[in-house]
Amino acid sequence: MFFHFRMKNFRTSLFNLFKSEHAQSVSLDKVKSQISKDYGDDYSEDEIFGAINKMMEANQVMLADDVVFLI
């Protein structure tokens, strides 16, 4: 349950970033900055990559060359 809540927060922040950038892709650095801005140091880099991997498994995003693409 706890992970589901954190995943939902991560997904919301990421989609808000895509929306605010009016873009289909954003750099991994921007993603990390946005998550840090929204949640401070609450998310580790491993957790960010884990969340992105989970979203890739669900065909929501793709990560390539340090760029996150919205699918």
C-alpha positions, 0 to 999 in steps of 0.5 A: 500500500505504501509503495502504491501511494508513493508510485501514484505521487511519482506518476502525478509529478512526472505527468505534471512535468510533461504538461508544464513543459508542453513536451513528450520528452524530458531529461532525466535531470529535469525529472529528478529536479521535479521530484526533488522540488515536489518531495524534497529528498524523500525519493532516492535515485534508486527509487526514481529509477524503480518507478520509471522502470515500473512505468516502462513495464506498463508502457506509460514511459520509455527511458533512453539516453537519459531522456524520459519519453511519454508513450 
